[in-house]
């Protein structure tokens, strides 16, 4: 799904998947699927979506016609600091 023109596609994919977590878990239980998403996997997916959310927000903030280079650079600095704190 991720490609050269679709920024934040992983965030969008995870957001949809997490909204459908409960039905997915019920199907896995009902059909006794051996390959299913474990509770730890769901936690990892949630944490990944939480981590990616600021990138999505910054993209929305800087993609408009009103965006300026100084605002974009400021947002990049915020994201760099965010990544460093997330280590």
N, C-alpha and C positions, 0 to 999 in steps of 0.2 A: 504494500500500500504506500510506503514512503517513496517519494520520487523527487525529481529536481524542482518541481513547481508547487508541490503540496506541503507547505510548511506546517508543522504541528500535526501531521497525520497520525503519529503514534499517540499523541495526547487525545485526539478525537476518537481513535479506535478504542483506547482504554476507557474513555468516558462512557462510550456506548456499551462496552463489555461489562463494566461495573454496574451499570443500570440494570443489566440483565443477569446479575450474579445469582439471585435466588432461583429464577426459573432454570438456569443452567445447572445449579446444584441439585435441584429436584429431579431433573432428567437423568443426571448421572447416578443418583441414588436409585431411581425407579428402574433403570435398565441395567444396573450393576456394572456400569462401565469400568473396565480395569484402568483405562487411560482417562483420567479426569483431572480437573484442576483442584489441587488440595487446598485446605485452609491456609497453609503457608504460602502457596502460590497466589491466592487471592490477596493476602497481605502484601506480598511483593508487588503485585499489580497496582494495588491502592497506593502504596508508597511511591511507585514510579509515576503514577498520575499526579500525585501531590507535588512531586519534584518538578514535573514538566509544566505545571499550571502557570508559573510565572513567565515561562518562555512564551506560552500562548498569549498571555496578557500583554507582554511587551510587543509581540508581533502586532496585535490589534492596535496598540498605542502608536506604533511607528509606521504603519502601512498607509496612513491617510495622506491626503494632499497637504495637510497642515503640518506634517512631520518635518522637522528641521534636522540638520546634521548634528547640531549641539544636543538636541533632545535624544537623538539616536545614540550618540556617544555616551550620554549620561545613562541611558537605559542599559547599554552594554556594560558600563561600570557596575551598575546595580546587579546585573546577572553574574558578572565575574565574582563579585563579593558573595552573592548567594551560593554560587558553586563552591567557593572556598569554605564557606561555613557549613556546607552540606557534607563535606568529606568525612 
